[in-house]
Amino acid sequence: MAGIVVKPRARILHGHDWVFSSEVLKVFGNPADGDVISLKDGKDRLIGSAIYNSKSQIVARRFSRRRQDLDIDFFRRRIAQASEYRDRRSVDPNLRRVVWSESDGLPGVIIDRYGDHFVLQTLTLAMDMRKDLIVEAIEDVFCRASASLAGIERLAGGAPALQGITVIERNDATVRKAEGLELETGILRGTSSQIVIEIEGVKLELDLMHGQKTGFYLDQRHNYGIVPGYARHRRVLDCFTNQGAFALTCARARAREVIGVEESAENIAAAKRNSARNELNARWIEQDVFQFLRAAEKAGAQYDLIVLDPPSFTRTKSGLRDALRGYRELHMRAFKLLSKDGLLATFSCSHHVSDAAFSETITDALVDARRSARRVCRFEQAADHPVLPTIPETEYFRGFLLEMMPGR
């Protein structure tokens, strides 16, 4: 097997699974991009099998510490193991991230499940080249139902098996460009990408082909049950409302008033349909959130609970400075609009914005707004988005619930 020898201080020798181009000592055997290769240290010892792409800054991504090929049995085994792990963590089997890239030993592969609909992303060249094998493995793992059970038998751990599934390709993430891949979307199996899911008693229509990420913010799934617990009788402002999940779960929790702000006309239209579907009252405003907050401050508006759930402000380290500047203004303006004992639920979904940086930005914003606050709790990514301590890139989600201190 062709492969590479890594330099003595390469991060893969310290627990990580990536090899950057600057960490390669030599290449042997003339591997082609997308091949499975051997990784060796300077003493010719095998340190694992990896996928290779000379065009990427990350030239190799380890997926096994042994000699291993990417065949159908491998994909079946890894996908089944990932699903069983989430069963053990009691994650809803019908609404979950089934595979989370390196966290499940499948670098660049993301699989999200919405009932009998699966959304697939292949963000690395080698995995994209084996997309058909991955789809076949998804079918094998989740379609074990017998006709006598009408497609509803239970797999080990509790996930329902299915007679037929839909697999949707959402390879429109710009990170694919770093691997030399085109952006693509489409239906690989089945016919429809339109579905309805239920979150905390609220029914939401989704278009899995065009919605955010793979159709929905699954990393917020558990928080849609936490934040509305503070909404009763409060005036709620949901910024970056997307399709209205936080706004509508707060409305269902008997908030006194709910406003959802979103600059996307398509998302506002979807939020209005979801509002009507659930017979819940909310006011939807199609506007840039920063512009809305500035205008609300000038008008002297006040809210008792504000939710800040923006899309990622930066996907690169070079954009961190601008991202933190944006977070600081966003939080400062939100703090100014909160009532004397108001609550702020705030989230960040960028790996490059660390806990320390996010906390410092919030502190600076409190100083700018001349407010004081207590931390009520912190939010972390859900159990179906597991974090590997040796691969910090697997942790990207963080948030806080803060309560303003009256009289300070």
Summary of the structure (lengths in Angstrom):
residues: 408
radius of gyration: 22.9
end to end distance: 66.5
largest distance: 70.4
contacts: 1403
relative contact order: 0.09
helix: 33%
strand: 30%
